[in-house]
């Protein structure tokens, strides 16, 4: 019978690991597999270089040698630069480790890596193709690079597009003989609430599913997870959920073996960005306390101790807790967890 290439490579690699472990006692070294992968890649490389018939795919017989060129013709051809030689990825130091790891990855993660490598072969071309696609969703042009490269999407930039009437264009200015390329200035808008996040995440999910259709269930599950955190926490600390979401997306975009549904691997980030004992929360509170005590007297530092009346109204304060000049606390009891009309002492 016959076996697939993947099965054959897996079987041979397993045998190589066993033999290497018995001989050296170091199964994780991977040097034998590295040599095997390099040899395998070289064979495929040579086959791809052979001229083949367009209809049958069979190797063509060598063509008769061309007449000897004149010295002048040779000099003309030599003036043109040679085509850059492609690097053999099997010779990279991490090739053997990646080869073994990819066999244990979640199928969705493996498929994502395949597409990231495909788009990465010519990322500018892939981005141009997306821009010209009639089925592509509305999305900031600059963020398509992050999508196709599998990096974290800047939700602030996605959300900012909601308030920008002009196209996401670049501006070119000429100063003497120098050409300066920069992005047109726009009003700064950031995701600052649950509603803002839902809008930005919906658009980011549509763009991601356009490039990685198999990720739909993963994106939906992660969206429900974050929405659950928003629902479990009082609105005054929703900004912690936003920071947690940014940290998770950054980790998944940097460490390609993670998926957004690996919730157990984000436990330390939840403690750091959401829990009161987390490093980010504690440092922010200490910094705010020190700033208020250090300034003293009258002025902006002292106004932070005054309660924010807008925050305690039904309309609410437009500023976030850490940017507002006044303190987002209950006017009735002084607690930071609720507003005055929500206070049990006023009921």
C-alpha positions as CSV (number, residue, x, y, z in Angstrom):
1,X,0.0,0.0,0.0
2,X,0.9,3.7,-0.1
3,X,1.0,6.3,2.6
4,X,0.8,10.1,2.4
5,X,3.9,12.3,2.6
6,X,2.8,13.6,6.0
7,X,2.4,10.1,7.4
8,X,5.8,9.0,6.1
9,X,7.6,12.1,7.5
10,X,5.9,11.6,10.9
11,X,6.9,7.9,11.0
12,X,10.5,8.6,10.0
13,X,10.8,11.5,12.4
14,X,9.5,9.4,15.3
15,X,12.1,6.7,14.5
16,X,14.9,9.3,14.3
17,X,13.9,10.7,17.7
18,X,14.0,7.2,19.3
19,X,17.4,6.4,17.8
20,X,18.8,9.8,18.8
21,X,17.5,9.3,22.3
22,X,19.1,5.9,22.7
23,X,22.4,7.0,21.3
24,X,22.8,10.4,23.0
25,X,20.2,10.4,25.7
26,X,19.0,13.8,24.4
27,X,15.8,13.4,22.5
28,X,15.1,17.1,22.4
29,X,18.3,18.0,20.6
30,X,16.7,17.6,17.2
31,X,20.0,17.7,15.2
32,X,19.2,14.4,13.3
33,X,15.7,15.6,12.4
34,X,17.3,18.9,11.3
35,X,19.5,17.1,8.8
36,X,16.7,15.0,7.6
37,X,14.4,18.0,6.9
38,X,17.2,19.8,5.1
39,X,17.8,16.8,2.9
40,X,14.1,16.4,2.2
41,X,13.7,20.0,1.3
42,X,16.8,20.0,-1.0
43,X,15.3,17.1,-2.9
44,X,12.0,18.9,-3.4
45,X,13.9,22.0,-4.3
46,X,15.8,20.2,-7.1
47,X,12.6,18.7,-8.4
48,X,10.9,22.1,-8.6
49,X,13.8,23.4,-10.6
50,X,13.6,20.7,-13.3
51,X,11.7,21.8,-16.5
52,X,8.4,19.9,-16.7
53,X,5.8,19.5,-19.4
54,X,2.9,21.8,-18.9
55,X,0.3,19.1,-19.8
56,X,1.6,16.0,-18.1
57,X,3.9,17.4,-15.5
58,X,6.6,14.9,-16.5
59,X,10.3,16.1,-16.6
60,X,11.3,17.3,-20.0
61,X,14.3,16.0,-21.8
62,X,17.3,18.4,-21.7
63,X,17.2,20.9,-24.6
64,X,20.1,21.0,-27.0
65,X,22.8,23.5,-26.0
66,X,22.5,26.9,-27.5
67,X,25.1,28.2,-29.9
68,X,28.1,29.8,-28.2
69,X,27.4,33.4,-27.6
70,X,29.8,36.1,-28.6
71,X,31.8,37.9,-26.0
72,X,29.8,41.1,-26.5
73,X,26.5,39.3,-25.9
74,X,27.9,37.7,-22.8
75,X,28.9,41.0,-21.4
76,X,25.5,42.5,-22.1
77,X,23.8,39.7,-20.1
78,X,26.3,39.9,-17.3
79,X,25.4,43.5,-16.7
80,X,21.9,42.6,-15.5
81,X,21.7,41.6,-11.8
82,X,21.1,38.0,-11.0
83,X,17.8,37.0,-9.4
84,X,18.0,36.7,-5.6
85,X,18.4,33.1,-4.4
86,X,15.7,31.9,-2.1
87,X,16.7,30.8,1.4
88,X,16.1,27.2,2.4
89,X,13.7,27.4,5.4
90,X,14.7,23.9,6.5
91,X,18.1,25.2,7.5
92,X,16.8,27.7,10.0
93,X,17.8,26.8,13.6
94,X,14.2,26.5,14.7
95,X,13.0,24.3,11.8
96,X,13.2,21.0,13.6
97,X,11.4,22.3,16.7
98,X,8.7,23.9,14.6
99,X,8.3,20.7,12.7
100,X,7.6,18.6,15.8
101,X,5.4,21.3,17.4
102,X,3.2,21.8,14.4
103,X,2.2,18.1,14.6
104,X,0.6,18.7,18.0
105,X,-1.1,22.0,17.2
106,X,-4.8,22.6,17.1
107,X,-5.9,22.1,13.4
108,X,-7.3,25.6,13.3
109,X,-4.0,27.1,14.5
110,X,-2.1,25.0,11.9
111,X,-4.4,26.3,9.2
112,X,-3.9,29.9,10.4
113,X,-0.1,29.4,10.2
114,X,-0.4,28.1,6.7
115,X,-2.3,31.1,5.5
116,X,0.0,33.5,7.4
117,X,3.0,32.0,5.5
118,X,1.1,32.2,2.2
119,X,0.2,35.8,2.7
120,X,3.7,36.5,3.9
121,X,5.3,35.3,0.6
122,X,4.2,38.7,-0.8
123,X,2.4,40.7,1.8
124,X,2.1,43.9,-0.3
125,X,0.5,41.9,-3.1
126,X,-1.9,40.2,-0.7
127,X,-2.9,43.6,0.7
128,X,-3.4,45.1,-2.8
129,X,-5.6,42.1,-3.7
130,X,-7.7,42.6,-0.6
131,X,-8.1,46.3,-1.4
132,X,-9.4,45.4,-4.9
133,X,-11.7,42.6,-3.7
134,X,-15.4,43.5,-4.0
135,X,-16.2,41.0,-1.1
136,X,-13.8,42.5,1.4
137,X,-15.5,44.2,4.4
138,X,-15.1,47.9,5.3
139,X,-12.0,48.1,7.3
140,X,-9.1,50.6,7.8
141,X,-6.5,50.0,5.1
142,X,-3.5,50.2,7.4
143,X,-4.9,47.5,9.7
144,X,-5.1,44.9,6.9
145,X,-1.4,44.4,7.3
146,X,-1.9,43.3,10.9
147,X,-4.8,41.0,9.8
148,X,-2.8,39.2,7.0
149,X,0.3,38.9,9.2
150,X,-1.6,37.4,12.1
151,X,-0.7,40.3,14.4
152,X,-3.0,42.0,17.0
153,X,-5.4,44.4,15.5
154,X,-5.5,48.0,16.9
155,X,-9.2,48.3,17.9
156,X,-8.7,52.0,18.7
157,X,-7.8,52.5,15.1
158,X,-10.8,50.5,13.9
159,X,-13.1,52.5,16.3
160,X,-11.6,55.8,15.2
161,X,-12.7,55.1,11.6
162,X,-16.3,55.4,12.8
163,X,-15.7,59.1,13.4
164,X,-13.6,59.8,10.4
165,X,-15.4,61.0,7.2
166,X,-12.3,61.0,5.0
167,X,-10.6,58.0,3.5
168,X,-7.7,56.3,5.3
169,X,-5.2,57.9,3.0
170,X,-1.5,58.8,3.1
171,X,-0.3,62.3,2.4
172,X,2.9,63.0,0.4
173,X,4.8,66.3,0.7
174,X,7.9,67.4,-1.1
175,X,10.5,69.4,0.8
176,X,13.2,70.3,-1.7
177,X,14.4,67.0,-3.1
178,X,13.0,65.0,-0.1
179,X,9.7,63.2,-0.3
180,X,7.9,62.9,3.0
181,X,5.1,60.4,3.4
182,X,2.7,60.6,6.4
183,X,-0.8,59.8,7.4
184,X,-3.4,62.6,7.5
185,X,-4.1,63.7,11.0
186,X,-7.5,62.6,12.4
187,X,-9.4,63.2,15.7
188,X,-8.1,60.9,18.4
189,X,-10.8,58.4,19.5
190,X,-10.2,55.4,21.7
191,X,-12.3,52.4,22.7
192,X,-13.5,53.4,26.2
193,X,-16.7,51.5,26.9
194,X,-18.5,48.2,26.4
195,X,-20.4,49.6,23.4
196,X,-17.2,51.0,21.8
197,X,-15.6,47.6,22.1
198,X,-18.5,45.7,20.6
199,X,-18.5,48.0,17.5
200,X,-14.7,47.7,17.0
201,X,-14.6,43.9,17.7
202,X,-17.4,43.2,15.2
203,X,-15.6,45.0,12.4
204,X,-12.2,43.4,13.4
205,X,-13.9,39.9,13.4
206,X,-15.4,40.4,10.0
207,X,-12.0,41.4,8.6
208,X,-10.2,38.4,10.3
209,X,-12.8,35.9,9.0
210,X,-12.3,37.3,5.5
211,X,-8.7,36.3,5.6
212,X,-9.1,33.3,7.9
213,X,-12.6,31.9,7.4
214,X,-12.0,28.9,9.7
215,X,-11.6,31.2,12.7
216,X,-15.3,32.1,12.9
217,X,-16.1,29.8,15.9
218,X,-12.9,30.9,17.7
219,X,-13.8,34.6,17.2
220,X,-17.4,34.1,18.3
221,X,-16.3,32.2,21.4
222,X,-13.8,34.9,22.4
223,X,-16.3,37.6,21.9
224,X,-18.8,35.9,24.2
225,X,-16.0,35.5,26.8
226,X,-15.1,39.2,26.8
227,X,-18.8,40.2,26.9
228,X,-19.2,37.9,29.9
229,X,-16.4,39.8,31.7
230,X,-18.1,43.1,30.9
231,X,-21.4,41.8,32.3
232,X,-19.7,40.4,35.5
233,X,-18.0,43.7,36.4
234,X,-19.4,47.1,37.3
235,X,-19.1,49.7,34.5
236,X,-16.7,51.8,36.5
237,X,-14.0,49.2,36.0
238,X,-14.8,48.2,32.4
239,X,-11.6,49.8,31.4
240,X,-9.8,46.9,33.1
241,X,-11.5,44.5,30.7
242,X,-10.4,46.6,27.7
243,X,-6.7,46.4,29.0
244,X,-7.1,42.7,29.5
245,X,-8.4,42.3,25.9
246,X,-5.5,44.2,24.5
247,X,-3.0,42.0,26.4
248,X,-4.7,38.8,25.2
249,X,-4.7,39.9,21.6
250,X,-1.1,40.9,21.9
251,X,-0.1,37.5,23.3
252,X,-2.0,35.6,20.6
253,X,-0.5,37.8,17.8
254,X,3.0,37.3,19.2
255,X,3.0,33.6,20.2
256,X,1.6,31.8,17.1
257,X,0.8,28.6,18.9
258,X,-2.0,30.2,21.0
259,X,-5.6,30.7,19.9
260,X,-8.1,33.2,21.4
261,X,-10.0,30.3,23.0
262,X,-7.0,29.1,25.1
263,X,-8.6,30.8,28.1
264,X,-6.5,28.9,30.7
265,X,-3.3,30.4,29.3
266,X,-4.7,33.9,30.0
267,X,-5.2,33.5,33.7
268,X,-2.1,35.5,34.6
269,X,-3.2,38.3,32.4
270,X,-6.6,38.4,34.0
271,X,-5.0,38.7,37.5
272,X,-2.6,41.4,36.2
273,X,-5.2,43.6,34.4
274,X,-8.6,42.9,36.1
275,X,-8.1,41.7,39.7
276,X,-7.6,44.3,42.4
277,X,-4.4,42.6,43.5
278,X,-3.0,42.7,39.9
279,X,0.3,44.4,39.2
280,X,-1.2,46.9,36.7
281,X,-4.1,47.9,39.0
282,X,-2.0,48.2,42.1
283,X,0.7,50.3,40.4
284,X,-2.0,52.6,38.9
285,X,-3.6,53.2,42.3
286,X,-0.3,53.8,44.0
287,X,0.7,56.3,41.3
288,X,-2.6,58.1,41.5
289,X,-2.4,58.3,45.3
290,X,1.2,59.6,45.3
291,X,0.3,62.2,42.7
292,X,-2.6,63.6,44.7
293,X,-0.6,63.8,48.0
294,X,2.6,65.1,46.3
295,X,0.9,68.1,44.7
296,X,-1.1,69.3,47.7
297,X,-2.7,72.8,47.9
298,X,-5.1,74.0,45.4
299,X,-5.1,73.0,41.7
300,X,-5.6,70.0,39.5
301,X,-4.1,67.6,42.0
302,X,-6.5,68.7,44.7
303,X,-9.6,68.6,42.5
304,X,-9.1,64.9,42.1
305,X,-10.4,64.4,45.6
306,X,-13.7,66.1,44.6
307,X,-16.6,64.0,43.4
308,X,-17.6,64.1,39.8
309,X,-21.2,65.3,39.5
310,X,-21.5,64.2,35.9
311,X,-20.5,60.7,36.8
312,X,-23.2,60.5,39.5
313,X,-25.9,61.8,37.1
314,X,-28.1,59.6,34.9
315,X,-26.3,61.0,31.8
316,X,-22.8,59.9,33.1
317,X,-19.4,61.4,32.6
318,X,-17.8,61.5,29.1
319,X,-14.3,61.1,30.5
320,X,-12.8,57.8,31.8
321,X,-12.0,57.5,35.5
322,X,-8.3,58.0,35.0
323,X,-8.6,61.0,32.7
324,X,-11.4,62.9,34.5
325,X,-10.3,65.8,36.6
326,X,-12.7,64.7,39.3
327,X,-13.1,61.5,41.2
328,X,-15.6,58.9,39.9
329,X,-17.1,57.9,43.2
330,X,-20.6,57.9,44.9
331,X,-21.7,61.3,46.2
332,X,-23.6,59.5,49.0
333,X,-21.1,57.1,50.5
334,X,-17.8,57.8,48.7
335,X,-17.4,54.3,47.3
336,X,-15.8,53.8,43.8
337,X,-18.0,50.8,42.9
338,X,-21.3,52.7,42.1
339,X,-23.0,56.0,41.5
340,X,-25.2,58.0,43.8
341,X,-28.5,56.8,42.4
342,X,-27.3,53.2,42.7
343,X,-26.3,53.6,46.4
344,X,-28.3,51.5,48.9
345,X,-28.0,54.3,51.5
346,X,-30.2,56.5,49.3
347,X,-32.9,53.9,48.9
